C-alpha cells in the first residue's frame, strides 16, 4: 500500500484479525469486521473468504490466494467475477502432483510417501486427490496424515517414523505455514525429505518447495484494494492467476539427510538455501 501512495493512519487504516490457525474463529472475526464498517475485506484462504462472504454480500472482498474461486462459488468467471469478490487465485492443487515428481527425482526407488493435510481445509482434500492420482500411476503408496494442532503434528511425525515413510509432502495450509519451524525440525529429526509449496517452509528445514511466491500475491492484492478504493467494482475486476512458479532447494537440509541433489535439478532451482 505504501508503494501505491497510501500512508497508514493518514489516508487509510487497517483492521487486523487473526484466527491463529483456529479456523472456527473465522466467521466471528469476519462478522466483527463487518460491524466495524470496513470498506474492503482482504482474505487470504478459501475458509477466510467463505467467512467474509457469509458475513457480507456487499462489502468488496479481495482474495489473496484461493485455489478454486469458481468451484467454491466465489466468482462466476475468472475474467468477470460478477459479485463482490475478486483478487488472486493460486495453483497449489495443480502443482501438488509436481511435488511427487520432484521427490522421485531425489529419492531413489521412492515407494512410500506421507501427505500432511489439515482436515478442516477444503483445499487440502483437492490437493490429496491430485497426489493420490499421480502416486497410483507411479506405483507409490500414500500415507495420509491429518493434523490441525501442534500435538497432532507431533503425533503425525511419530506415525510417519513408525511407518518408515521415505518422503513427505506438506499440503498448502495457513496453519502449517504458522507451524513451519516445527514441521521443518521434525522432518529433519526423522530424516525425511519434505516438499511443499512454501518457500518459507523450505527455509525452515524442508528439502524443497515448488509453487508461487505468496508474499508477492499479498503485495498484488494491494493493487485490487487501490482500484476498488478509486471506484472500481469487484464484479468487473478479473481474477489474477499466477504466472511464475519457483523451485527452492535447501542444500543444508540435503546434507543433513545425506541426499545428493541431482545437478540438473540444482540448475533449475530459482533459489538455493546453503
DRENPA-3360 file (N, C-alpha, C; in nm, 2 decimals, always signed):
BEGIN
1 = XXXXXXXX = +0.08/-0.12/+0.00/+0.00/+0.00/+0.00/+0.09/+0.13/+0.00 ~ +0.20/+0.12/+0.07/+0.29/+0.23/+0.07/+0.34/+0.26/-0.07 ~ +0.37/+0.16/-0.15/+0.42/+0.17/-0.28/+0.31/+0.23/-0.37 ~ +0.19/+0.23/-0.33/+0.08/+0.29/-0.41/+0.04/+0.43/-0.36 ~ +0.11/+0.48/-0.27/+0.09/+0.61/-0.22/+0.01/+0.63/-0.10 ~ -0.02/+0.51/-0.03/-0.10/+0.52/+0.09/-0.01/+0.52/+0.22 ~ -0.06/+0.60/+0.32/+0.01/+0.61/+0.45/-0.08/+0.57/+0.56 ~ -0.05/+0.46/+0.63/-0.14/+0.41/+0.73/-0.16/+0.52/+0.84;
9 = XXXXXXXX = -0.28/+0.54/+0.88/-0.31/+0.64/+0.98/-0.33/+0.78/+0.92 ~ -0.30/+0.80/+0.79/-0.32/+0.92/+0.72/-0.43/+0.92/+0.62 ~ -0.42/+0.83/+0.52/-0.53/+0.82/+0.43/-0.59/+0.68/+0.42 ~ -0.55/+0.59/+0.51/-0.62/+0.46/+0.52/-0.57/+0.39/+0.66 ~ -0.66/+0.30/+0.70/-0.63/+0.23/+0.83/-0.66/+0.08/+0.80 ~ -0.59/+0.00/+0.87/-0.61/-0.15/+0.86/-0.66/-0.20/+0.99 ~ -0.77/-0.28/+0.98/-0.82/-0.35/+1.10/-0.78/-0.50/+1.08 ~ -0.68/-0.54/+1.17/-0.63/-0.68/+1.15/-0.71/-0.77/+1.23;
17 = XXXXXXXX = -0.73/-0.89/+1.18/-0.80/-1.00/+1.25/-0.72/-1.13/+1.22 ~ -0.68/-1.21/+1.32/-0.61/-1.33/+1.30/-0.68/-1.45/+1.37 ~ -0.70/-1.56/+1.30/-0.76/-1.68/+1.35/-0.65/-1.76/+1.42 ~ -0.53/-1.74/+1.39/-0.41/-1.81/+1.45/-0.43/-1.96/+1.44 ~ -0.48/-2.00/+1.32/-0.49/-2.14/+1.29/-0.61/-2.21/+1.34 ~ -0.70/-2.14/+1.42/-0.82/-2.19/+1.47/-0.93/-2.15/+1.37 ~ -0.96/-2.23/+1.27/-1.05/-2.19/+1.17/-1.19/-2.16/+1.21 ~ -1.23/-2.22/+1.33/-1.37/-2.20/+1.38/-1.39/-2.05/+1.42;
25 = XXXXXXXX = -1.28/-1.98/+1.43/-1.29/-1.84/+1.47/-1.32/-1.75/+1.36 ~ -1.30/-1.80/+1.23/-1.31/-1.71/+1.12/-1.45/-1.64/+1.10 ~ -1.56/-1.71/+1.11/-1.69/-1.64/+1.10/-1.71/-1.53/+1.19 ~ -1.67/-1.55/+1.32/-1.68/-1.44/+1.42/-1.59/-1.32/+1.39 ~ -1.47/-1.35/+1.34/-1.38/-1.24/+1.30/-1.43/-1.16/+1.18 ~ -1.49/-1.23/+1.08/-1.54/-1.17/+0.97/-1.66/-1.08/+1.01 ~ -1.75/-1.13/+1.09/-1.86/-1.06/+1.14/-1.82/-0.93/+1.21 ~ -1.71/-0.95/+1.29/-1.66/-0.83/+1.36/-1.61/-0.72/+1.27;
33 = XXXXXXXX = -1.55/-0.76/+1.16/-1.50/-0.66/+1.06/-1.62/-0.59/+1.00 ~ -1.73/-0.67/+0.97/-1.84/-0.60/+0.91/-1.91/-0.50/+1.01 ~ -1.91/-0.54/+1.13/-1.96/-0.45/+1.24/-1.88/-0.32/+1.25 ~ -1.75/-0.34/+1.22/-1.66/-0.22/+1.22/-1.67/-0.13/+1.10 ~ -1.76/-0.17/+1.01/-1.79/-0.09/+0.89/-1.66/-0.06/+0.80 ~ -1.59/-0.17/+0.78/-1.47/-0.15/+0.69/-1.52/-0.14/+0.55 ~ -1.43/-0.08/+0.47/-1.47/-0.05/+0.32/-1.44/-0.17/+0.24 ~ -1.33/-0.25/+0.27/-1.29/-0.37/+0.20/-1.24/-0.47/+0.29;
41 = XXXXXXXX = -1.26/-0.60/+0.26/-1.20/-0.71/+0.34/-1.10/-0.78/+0.25 ~ -0.98/-0.80/+0.30/-0.88/-0.88/+0.23/-0.87/-1.01/+0.30 ~ -0.89/-1.12/+0.23/-0.89/-1.26/+0.29/-0.80/-1.35/+0.22 ~ -0.72/-1.42/+0.29/-0.61/-1.50/+0.23/-0.65/-1.63/+0.17 ~ -0.72/-1.71/+0.25/-0.75/-1.85/+0.22/-0.90/-1.88/+0.18 ~ -0.92/-2.00/+0.14/-1.06/-2.04/+0.10/-1.15/-2.02/+0.22 ~ -1.11/-2.07/+0.33/-1.20/-2.06/+0.45/-1.23/-1.91/+0.50 ~ -1.13/-1.83/+0.49/-1.14/-1.69/+0.53/-1.23/-1.62/+0.43;
49 = XXXXXXXX = -1.22/-1.65/+0.30/-1.31/-1.59/+0.20/-1.45/-1.64/+0.22 ~ -1.47/-1.76/+0.25/-1.60/-1.82/+0.28/-1.67/-1.74/+0.40 ~ -1.59/-1.72/+0.51/-1.64/-1.65/+0.62/-1.67/-1.50/+0.59 ~ -1.59/-1.44/+0.51/-1.62/-1.30/+0.47/-1.74/-1.29/+0.39 ~ -1.76/-1.39/+0.29/-1.88/-1.39/+0.21/-2.01/-1.41/+0.29 ~ -2.00/-1.50/+0.39/-2.11/-1.52/+0.47/-2.15/-1.40/+0.56 ~ -2.05/-1.32/+0.59/-2.07/-1.20/+0.67/-2.12/-1.08/+0.60 ~ -2.09/-1.08/+0.47/-2.14/-0.96/+0.39/-2.15/-1.00/+0.24;
57 = XXXXXXXX = -2.26/-0.96/+0.18/-2.27/-0.98/+0.03/-2.25/-0.85/-0.04 ~ -2.21/-0.74/+0.03/-2.20/-0.61/-0.03/-2.06/-0.55/-0.02 ~ -1.99/-0.57/+0.10/-1.86/-0.52/+0.11/-1.76/-0.59/+0.02 ~ -1.68/-0.52/-0.06/-1.59/-0.58/-0.15/-1.49/-0.67/-0.08 ~ -1.47/-0.79/-0.13/-1.37/-0.89/-0.07/-1.26/-0.91/-0.17 ~ -1.14/-0.90/-0.13/-1.02/-0.93/-0.22/-0.96/-1.05/-0.17 ~ -0.96/-1.16/-0.26/-0.89/-1.28/-0.23/-0.74/-1.26/-0.25 ~ -0.66/-1.33/-0.16/-0.51/-1.32/-0.19/-0.46/-1.45/-0.24;
65 = XXXXXXXX = -0.52/-1.57/-0.21/-0.47/-1.69/-0.26/-0.57/-1.80/-0.24 ~ -0.66/-1.82/-0.34/-0.77/-1.92/-0.33/-0.75/-2.01/-0.45 ~ -0.74/-2.14/-0.43/-0.71/-2.24/-0.53/-0.82/-2.25/-0.64 ~ -0.95/-2.25/-0.60/-1.05/-2.27/-0.70/-1.17/-2.17/-0.67 ~ -1.15/-2.05/-0.70/-1.26/-1.95/-0.67/-1.39/-1.97/-0.75 ~ -1.38/-2.03/-0.87/-1.50/-2.06/-0.94/-1.57/-2.18/-0.88 ~ -1.50/-2.29/-0.85/-1.55/-2.41/-0.79/-1.61/-2.38/-0.66 ~ -1.55/-2.29/-0.58/-1.60/-2.25/-0.45/-1.73/-2.16/-0.46;
73 = XXXXXXXX = -1.76/-2.11/-0.58/-1.87/-2.03/-0.59/-1.85/-1.88/-0.56 ~ -1.72/-1.85/-0.54/-1.68/-1.71/-0.50/-1.70/-1.61/-0.62 ~ -1.67/-1.66/-0.74/-1.69/-1.58/-0.86/-1.75/-1.66/-0.97 ~ -1.82/-1.59/-1.06/-1.89/-1.66/-1.17/-1.79/-1.71/-1.27 ~ -1.70/-1.62/-1.31/-1.59/-1.65/-1.40/-1.47/-1.57/-1.36 ~ -1.35/-1.62/-1.40/-1.23/-1.55/-1.36/-1.22/-1.42/-1.43 ~ -1.26/-1.42/-1.56/-1.25/-1.29/-1.64/-1.35/-1.19/-1.59 ~ -1.46/-1.23/-1.54/-1.56/-1.14/-1.49/-1.63/-1.19/-1.37;
81 = XXXXXXXX = -1.58/-1.17/-1.25/-1.63/-1.23/-1.13/-1.78/-1.21/-1.10 ~ -1.83/-1.10/-1.13/-1.98/-1.08/-1.12/-2.04/-1.05/-0.99 ~ -1.96/-1.05/-0.88/-2.02/-1.02/-0.75/-1.94/-0.92/-0.67 ~ -1.92/-0.95/-0.54/-1.85/-0.86/-0.45/-1.71/-0.91/-0.42 ~ -1.67/-1.02/-0.49/-1.54/-1.09/-0.46/-1.45/-1.09/-0.59 ~ -1.33/-1.06/-0.57/-1.23/-1.07/-0.68/-1.09/-1.08/-0.61 ~ -0.98/-1.08/-0.69/-0.85/-1.09/-0.63/-0.76/-1.19/-0.71 ~ -0.69/-1.27/-0.63/-0.59/-1.36/-0.69/-0.62/-1.50/-0.65;
89 = XXXXXXXX = -0.60/-1.59/-0.75/-0.61/-1.74/-0.72/-0.47/-1.79/-0.71 ~ -0.46/-1.92/-0.66/-0.33/-1.98/-0.66/-0.35/-2.12/-0.73 ~ -0.24/-2.19/-0.75/-0.24/-2.32/-0.82/-0.18/-2.43/-0.73 ~ -0.20/-2.42/-0.60/-0.14/-2.53/-0.51/-0.20/-2.66/-0.55 ~ -0.32/-2.67/-0.60/-0.37/-2.80/-0.63/-0.30/-2.86/-0.75 ~ -0.28/-2.77/-0.86/-0.22/-2.82/-0.98/-0.08/-2.86/-0.96 ~ +0.00/-2.79/-0.87/+0.14/-2.82/-0.86/+0.17/-2.94/-0.77 ~ +0.06/-2.99/-0.70/+0.09/-3.10/-0.60/+0.14/-3.22/-0.66;
97 = XXXXXXXX = +0.09/-3.26/-0.78/+0.15/-3.38/-0.85/+0.29/-3.36/-0.88 ~ +0.33/-3.23/-0.91/+0.47/-3.20/-0.94/+0.56/-3.22/-0.82 ~ +0.50/-3.20/-0.70/+0.58/-3.23/-0.58/+0.62/-3.37/-0.57 ~ +0.53/-3.46/-0.61/+0.57/-3.61/-0.61/+0.68/-3.63/-0.71 ~ +0.67/-3.57/-0.83/+0.77/-3.59/-0.93/+0.91/-3.54/-0.88 ~ +0.91/-3.43/-0.82/+1.04/-3.38/-0.77/+1.10/-3.47/-0.66 ~ +1.01/-3.52/-0.57/+1.07/-3.62/-0.47/+1.12/-3.74/-0.54 ~ +1.06/-3.79/-0.64/+1.11/-3.91/-0.71/+1.24/-3.88/-0.77;
105 = XXXXXXXX = +1.27/-3.76/-0.81/+1.40/-3.72/-0.87/+1.51/-3.72/-0.77 ~ +1.48/-3.71/-0.64/+1.59/-3.70/-0.54/+1.60/-3.82/-0.44 ~ +1.49/-3.90/-0.44/+1.49/-4.02/-0.36/+1.48/-4.15/-0.44 ~ +1.59/-4.22/-0.45/+1.59/-4.34/-0.54/+1.49/-4.44/-0.49 ~ +1.42/-4.50/-0.59/+1.32/-4.61/-0.56/+1.22/-4.56/-0.46 ~ +1.17/-4.45/-0.47/+1.07/-4.39/-0.38/+0.94/-4.48/-0.40 ~ +0.89/-4.53/-0.28/+0.77/-4.62/-0.29/+0.67/-4.58/-0.18 ~ +0.70/-4.50/-0.08/+0.60/-4.47/+0.02/+0.62/-4.32/+0.06;
113 = XXXXXXXX = +0.51/-4.24/+0.05/+0.52/-4.10/+0.08/+0.40/-4.06/+0.17 ~ +0.43/-3.98/+0.27/+0.33/-3.93/+0.36/+0.28/-3.80/+0.30 ~ +0.15/-3.77/+0.32/+0.10/-3.64/+0.29/+0.03/-3.58/+0.41 ~ +0.09/-3.47/+0.46/+0.03/-3.40/+0.57/-0.08/-3.30/+0.53 ~ -0.20/-3.33/+0.58/-0.31/-3.24/+0.54/-0.38/-3.19/+0.67 ~ -0.45/-3.08/+0.65/-0.54/-3.03/+0.76/-0.68/-3.07/+0.72 ~ -0.75/-3.15/+0.80/-0.88/-3.20/+0.77/-0.98/-3.09/+0.76 ~ -0.95/-2.97/+0.82/-1.05/-2.86/+0.81/-1.03/-2.77/+0.69;
121 = XXXXXXXX = -0.93/-2.80/+0.61/-0.91/-2.71/+0.50/-0.96/-2.78/+0.37 ~ -1.07/-2.73/+0.31/-1.12/-2.80/+0.19/-1.03/-2.81/+0.07 ~ -0.93/-2.72/+0.06/-0.83/-2.72/-0.05/-0.74/-2.84/-0.03 ~ -0.72/-2.89/+0.09/-0.62/-3.00/+0.11/-0.68/-3.13/+0.06 ~ -0.81/-3.14/+0.06/-0.87/-3.26/+0.00/-0.85/-3.27/-0.15 ~ -0.86/-3.15/-0.22/-0.83/-3.15/-0.36/-0.68/-3.18/-0.39 ~ -0.60/-3.12/-0.31/-0.45/-3.15/-0.32/-0.42/-3.30/-0.31 ~ -0.48/-3.36/-0.21/-0.46/-3.50/-0.18/-0.51/-3.59/-0.30;
129 = XXXXXXXX = -0.62/-3.55/-0.36/-0.67/-3.62/-0.48/-0.57/-3.62/-0.59 ~ -0.51/-3.50/-0.61/-0.41/-3.49/-0.72/-0.29/-3.58/-0.69 ~ -0.24/-3.58/-0.57/-0.12/-3.66/-0.53/-0.15/-3.80/-0.54 ~ -0.27/-3.85/-0.49/-0.30/-3.99/-0.50/-0.31/-4.04/-0.64 ~ -0.37/-3.95/-0.73/-0.38/-3.99/-0.87/-0.24/-4.01/-0.93 ~ -0.15/-3.92/-0.90/-0.01/-3.93/-0.96/+0.06/-4.04/-0.89 ~ +0.04/-4.07/-0.76/+0.11/-4.18/-0.69/+0.07/-4.31/-0.75 ~ -0.06/-4.33/-0.78/-0.11/-4.45/-0.83/-0.04/-4.49/-0.96;
137 = XXXXXXXX = -0.03/-4.39/-1.05/+0.04/-4.41/-1.18/+0.18/-4.44/-1.16 ~ +0.25/-4.39/-1.06/+0.39/-4.41/-1.03/+0.42/-4.53/-0.94 ~ +0.31/-4.60/-0.89/+0.33/-4.71/-0.81/+0.38/-4.67/-0.67 ~ +0.35/-4.55/-0.62/+0.39/-4.50/-0.49/+0.27/-4.51/-0.39 ~ +0.29/-4.57/-0.27/+0.19/-4.57/-0.17/+0.18/-4.44/-0.09 ~ +0.06/-4.40/-0.06/+0.04/-4.27/+0.01/-0.01/-4.30/+0.15 ~ +0.06/-4.24/+0.25/+0.01/-4.24/+0.39/-0.05/-4.10/+0.42 ~ -0.18/-4.09/+0.45/-0.24/-3.97/+0.48/-0.23/-3.94/+0.63;
145 = XXXXXXXX = -0.17/-3.82/+0.66/-0.15/-3.78/+0.80/-0.23/-3.65/+0.82 ~ -0.33/-3.66/+0.90/-0.42/-3.54/+0.93/-0.37/-3.48/+1.06 ~ -0.37/-3.34/+1.05/-0.33/-3.27/+1.17/-0.38/-3.13/+1.16 ~ -0.43/-3.07/+1.28/-0.47/-2.94/+1.28/-0.43/-2.87/+1.41 ~ -0.35/-2.93/+1.49/-0.30/-2.88/+1.61/-0.15/-2.91/+1.63 ~ -0.08/-2.85/+1.71/+0.06/-2.88/+1.74/+0.08/-3.02/+1.78 ~ +0.01/-3.07/+1.88/+0.03/-3.21/+1.93/+0.00/-3.31/+1.81 ~ -0.10/-3.28/+1.73/-0.14/-3.37/+1.62/-0.02/-3.37/+1.52;
153 = XXXXXXXX = +0.04/-3.26/+1.49/+0.16/-3.26/+1.40/+0.27/-3.35/+1.46 ~ +0.29/-3.33/+1.59/+0.39/-3.41/+1.66/+0.36/-3.56/+1.65 ~ +0.24/-3.60/+1.67/+0.19/-3.74/+1.66/+0.20/-3.79/+1.52 ~ +0.17/-3.70/+1.43/+0.18/-3.74/+1.29/+0.32/-3.78/+1.24 ~ +0.42/-3.71/+1.29/+0.56/-3.74/+1.26/+0.60/-3.87/+1.33 ~ +0.55/-3.90/+1.45/+0.57/-4.03/+1.51/+0.52/-4.14/+1.42 ~ +0.40/-4.12/+1.37/+0.34/-4.22/+1.28/+0.42/-4.24/+1.16 ~ +0.47/-4.13/+1.10/+0.55/-4.14/+0.98/+0.68/-4.22/+1.00;
161 = XXXXXXXX = +0.74/-4.19/+1.12/+0.86/-4.26/+1.15/+0.84/-4.41/+1.17 ~ +0.73/-4.45/+1.24/+0.69/-4.59/+1.26/+0.66/-4.66/+1.12 ~ +0.60/-4.58/+1.03/+0.56/-4.64/+0.90/+0.68/-4.64/+0.81 ~ +0.80/-4.59/+0.85/+0.92/-4.58/+0.77/+0.89/-4.52/+0.63 ~ +0.82/-4.41/+0.63/+0.79/-4.34/+0.50/+0.93/-4.28/+0.45 ~ +0.94/-4.27/+0.32/+1.06/-4.22/+0.26/+1.06/-4.07/+0.23 ~ +0.94/-4.01/+0.23/+0.94/-3.87/+0.19/+0.81/-3.81/+0.24 ~ +0.80/-3.68/+0.24/+0.68/-3.61/+0.29/+0.64/-3.50/+0.20;
169 = XXXXXXXX = +0.51/-3.49/+0.17/+0.45/-3.37/+0.10/+0.36/-3.30/+0.20 ~ +0.39/-3.17/+0.22/+0.31/-3.09/+0.31/+0.21/-3.01/+0.23 ~ +0.08/-3.04/+0.25/-0.02/-2.97/+0.17/-0.03/-2.83/+0.21 ~ -0.07/-2.74/+0.12/-0.07/-2.60/+0.14/-0.18/-2.57/+0.25 ~ -0.14/-2.50/+0.35/-0.24/-2.47/+0.46/-0.18/-2.36/+0.55 ~ -0.26/-2.26/+0.58/-0.21/-2.14/+0.66/-0.16/-2.18/+0.80 ~ -0.23/-2.29/+0.86/-0.18/-2.33/+0.99/-0.04/-2.40/+0.98 ~ -0.02/-2.48/+0.87/+0.11/-2.54/+0.85/+0.21/-2.43/+0.83;
177 = XXXXXXXX = +0.18/-2.32/+0.76/+0.27/-2.21/+0.74/+0.31/-2.16/+0.88 ~ +0.22/-2.14/+0.97/+0.25/-2.10/+1.11/+0.34/-2.19/+1.18 ~ +0.32/-2.32/+1.16/+0.40/-2.42/+1.23/+0.52/-2.47/+1.14 ~ +0.56/-2.39/+1.05/+0.67/-2.44/+0.96/+0.80/-2.47/+1.03 ~ +0.83/-2.40/+1.14/+0.96/-2.44/+1.21/+0.94/-2.58/+1.28 ~ +0.83/-2.60/+1.34/+0.80/-2.74/+1.40/+0.81/-2.84/+1.29 ~ +0.74/-2.82/+1.18/+0.74/-2.92/+1.07/+0.88/-2.95/+1.01 ~ +0.95/-2.84/+0.99/+1.09/-2.85/+0.93/+1.18/-2.92/+1.02;
185 = XXXXXXXX = +1.17/-2.89/+1.15/+1.26/-2.95/+1.25/+1.23/-3.10/+1.26 ~ +1.10/-3.14/+1.27/+1.06/-3.28/+1.28/+1.10/-3.36/+1.16 ~ +1.09/-3.30/+1.04/+1.12/-3.37/+0.92/+1.27/-3.41/+0.92 ~ +1.35/-3.31/+0.96/+1.50/-3.34/+0.97/+1.52/-3.45/+1.08 ~ +1.45/-3.43/+1.19/+1.47/-3.52/+1.30/+1.45/-3.67/+1.26 ~ +1.34/-3.69/+1.19/+1.31/-3.83/+1.15/+1.38/-3.87/+1.01 ~ +1.46/-3.77/+0.97/+1.54/-3.79/+0.84/+1.45/-3.82/+0.72 ~ +1.35/-3.73/+0.70/+1.26/-3.74/+0.59/+1.26/-3.62/+0.51;
193 = XXXXXXXX = +1.29/-3.63/+0.38/+1.29/-3.51/+0.29/+1.14/-3.46/+0.27 ~ +1.12/-3.33/+0.29/+0.99/-3.28/+0.28/+0.98/-3.17/+0.17 ~ +0.87/-3.17/+0.10/+0.85/-3.07/+0.00/+0.71/-3.01/+0.02 ~ +0.70/-2.88/-0.01/+0.57/-2.81/+0.00/+0.57/-2.70/-0.11 ~ +0.47/-2.62/-0.10/+0.46/-2.51/-0.20/+0.51/-2.38/-0.14 ~ +0.56/-2.38/-0.01/+0.60/-2.27/+0.06/+0.75/-2.25/+0.07 ~ +0.80/-2.14/+0.01/+0.95/-2.11/+0.02/+0.99/-2.10/+0.17 ~ +0.90/-2.04/+0.25/+0.94/-2.02/+0.40/+0.95/-2.16/+0.47;
201 = XXXXXXXX = +0.87/-2.26/+0.43/+0.89/-2.39/+0.49/+1.02/-2.45/+0.45 ~ +1.07/-2.43/+0.33/+1.20/-2.48/+0.29/+1.31/-2.42/+0.37 ~ +1.30/-2.29/+0.39/+1.40/-2.22/+0.47/+1.40/-2.27/+0.61 ~ +1.28/-2.32/+0.66/+1.27/-2.37/+0.80/+1.32/-2.51/+0.81 ~ +1.36/-2.58/+0.71/+1.42/-2.71/+0.72/+1.36/-2.81/+0.62 ~ +1.26/-2.77/+0.54/+1.21/-2.86/+0.44/+1.32/-2.87/+0.33 ~ +1.31/-2.98/+0.25/+1.41/-3.00/+0.15/+1.39/-2.92/+0.03 ~ +1.26/-2.91/-0.02/+1.23/-2.83/-0.14/+1.09/-2.77/-0.13;
209 = XXXXXXXX = +1.07/-2.67/-0.21/+0.94/-2.62/-0.23/+0.92/-2.58/-0.38 ~ +0.80/-2.60/-0.43/+0.77/-2.56/-0.57/+0.63/-2.50/-0.57 ~ +0.62/-2.37/-0.61/+0.50/-2.30/-0.61/+0.52/-2.16/-0.63 ~ +0.41/-2.08/-0.62/+0.42/-1.94/-0.64/+0.47/-1.87/-0.51 ~ +0.51/-1.74/-0.53/+0.56/-1.66/-0.42/+0.43/-1.60/-0.35 ~ +0.39/-1.65/-0.24/+0.27/-1.60/-0.18/+0.28/-1.46/-0.13 ~ +0.40/-1.42/-0.08/+0.43/-1.28/-0.04/+0.40/-1.19/-0.15 ~ +0.44/-1.22/-0.27/+0.41/-1.14/-0.39/+0.26/-1.13/-0.42;
217 = XXXXXXXX = +0.19/-1.24/-0.39/+0.05/-1.24/-0.41/-0.02/-1.14/-0.32 ~ +0.03/-1.13/-0.19/-0.03/-1.04/-0.10/+0.00/-0.90/-0.14 ~ +0.12/-0.88/-0.20/+0.15/-0.74/-0.25/+0.06/-0.71/-0.36 ~ +0.04/-0.81/-0.45/-0.05/-0.78/-0.56/-0.20/-0.75/-0.52 ~ -0.24/-0.81/-0.41/-0.37/-0.79/-0.35/-0.39/-0.64/-0.33 ~ -0.28/-0.57/-0.29/-0.29/-0.43/-0.26/-0.34/-0.35/-0.39 ~ -0.30/-0.40/-0.51/-0.35/-0.33/-0.63/-0.50/-0.33/-0.65 ~ -0.56/-0.44/-0.60/-0.70/-0.46/-0.61/-0.77/-0.36/-0.51;
225 = XXXXXXXX = -0.71/-0.35/-0.39/-0.76/-0.26/-0.29/-0.76/-0.12/-0.34 ~ -0.65/-0.08/-0.40/-0.63/+0.05/-0.46/-0.74/+0.08/-0.57 ~ -0.76/-0.01/-0.66/-0.86/+0.01/-0.76/-1.00/+0.02/-0.71 ~ -1.03/-0.06/-0.61/-1.17/-0.06/-0.55/-1.19/+0.08/-0.48 ~ -1.08/+0.12/-0.40/-1.09/+0.25/-0.33/-1.11/+0.36/-0.43 ~ -1.06/+0.34/-0.55/-1.08/+0.45/-0.65/-1.20/+0.44/-0.74 ~ -1.29/+0.34/-0.70/-1.42/+0.33/-0.76/-1.45/+0.21/-0.85 ~ -1.35/+0.12/-0.87/-1.37/+0.00/-0.95/-1.46/-0.09/-0.87;
233 = XXXXXXXX = -1.54/-0.17/-0.95/-1.63/-0.27/-0.89/-1.56/-0.41/-0.89 ~ -1.57/-0.48/-0.78/-1.51/-0.62/-0.79/-1.56/-0.70/-0.90 ~ -1.69/-0.69/-0.93/-1.76/-0.77/-1.03/-1.69/-0.75/-1.17 ~ -1.62/-0.64/-1.19/-1.56/-0.62/-1.32/-1.41/-0.63/-1.32 ~ -1.35/-0.67/-1.21/-1.20/-0.68/-1.20/-1.16/-0.83/-1.21 ~ -1.10/-0.87/-1.32/-1.07/-1.01/-1.34/-0.98/-1.07/-1.23 ~ -1.00/-1.20/-1.20/-0.92/-1.27/-1.10/-0.78/-1.30/-1.17 ~ -0.68/-1.26/-1.09/-0.54/-1.28/-1.15/-0.49/-1.42/-1.11;
241 = XXXXXXXX = -0.43/-1.49/-1.21/-0.38/-1.62/-1.18/-0.22/-1.61/-1.18 ~ -0.15/-1.70/-1.11/-0.01/-1.69/-1.10/+0.05/-1.73/-1.24 ~ +0.16/-1.66/-1.27/+0.23/-1.69/-1.40/+0.37/-1.74/-1.38 ~ +0.42/-1.72/-1.25/+0.56/-1.76/-1.22/+0.56/-1.85/-1.10 ~ +0.63/-1.97/-1.12/+0.65/-2.07/-1.02/+0.80/-2.07/-0.99 ~ +0.83/-2.10/-0.86/+0.97/-2.10/-0.83/+1.00/-2.23/-0.75 ~ +1.12/-2.29/-0.78/+1.17/-2.40/-0.72/+1.28/-2.36/-0.62 ~ +1.27/-2.40/-0.50/+1.36/-2.36/-0.39/+1.42/-2.49/-0.33;
249 = XXXXXXXX = +1.55/-2.50/-0.32/+1.61/-2.62/-0.26/+1.70/-2.58/-0.14 ~ +1.69/-2.66/-0.03/+1.77/-2.63/+0.09/+1.88/-2.73/+0.09 ~ +2.00/-2.69/+0.05/+2.12/-2.77/+0.04/+2.16/-2.82/+0.18 ~ +2.14/-2.73/+0.28/+2.18/-2.76/+0.42/+2.10/-2.88/+0.47 ~ +1.97/-2.88/+0.44/+1.89/-3.00/+0.47/+1.93/-3.12/+0.40 ~ +1.96/-3.10/+0.27/+2.00/-3.22/+0.19/+2.13/-3.28/+0.25 ~ +2.22/-3.20/+0.29/+2.34/-3.26/+0.35/+2.31/-3.33/+0.48 ~ +2.22/-3.27/+0.56/+2.18/-3.33/+0.69/+2.12/-3.46/+0.67;
257 = XXXXXXXX = +2.04/-3.48/+0.56/+1.97/-3.60/+0.53/+2.06/-3.70/+0.45 ~ +2.17/-3.66/+0.41/+2.26/-3.74/+0.32/+2.21/-3.76/+0.18 ~ +2.14/-3.66/+0.13/+2.08/-3.66/+0.00/+2.16/-3.58/-0.10 ~ +2.19/-3.63/-0.21/+2.26/-3.56/-0.32/+2.16/-3.51/-0.42 ~ +2.15/-3.38/-0.43/+2.05/-3.33/-0.52/+2.11/-3.33/-0.66 ~ +2.04/-3.39/-0.76/+2.09/-3.40/-0.90/+2.13/-3.26/-0.95 ~ +2.24/-3.26/-1.02/+2.29/-3.13/-1.07/+2.18/-3.06/-1.16 ~ +2.11/-3.14/-1.24/+2.01/-3.07/-1.33/+1.90/-3.01/-1.25;
265 = XXXXXXXX = +1.87/-3.06/-1.13/+1.77/-3.00/-1.05/+1.82/-2.87/-0.99 ~ +1.95/-2.88/-0.94/+2.01/-2.76/-0.89/+2.01/-2.64/-0.99 ~ +2.04/-2.68/-1.11/+2.05/-2.58/-1.22/+1.91/-2.52/-1.25 ~ +1.80/-2.59/-1.22/+1.67/-2.55/-1.24/+1.62/-2.46/-1.13 ~ +1.68/-2.47/-1.01/+1.63/-2.40/-0.89/+1.64/-2.25/-0.91 ~ +1.54/-2.18/-0.86/+1.54/-2.04/-0.86/+1.61/-1.98/-0.74 ~ +1.61/-2.06/-0.63/+1.69/-2.02/-0.50/+1.74/-2.15/-0.44 ~ +1.86/-2.14/-0.39/+1.93/-2.25/-0.32/+1.97/-2.20/-0.18;
273 = XX = +1.92/-2.26/-0.08/+1.95/-2.23/+0.06/+2.07/-2.31/+0.10 ~ +2.18/-2.24/+0.13/+2.30/-2.31/+0.17/+2.32/-2.32/+0.32;
% end
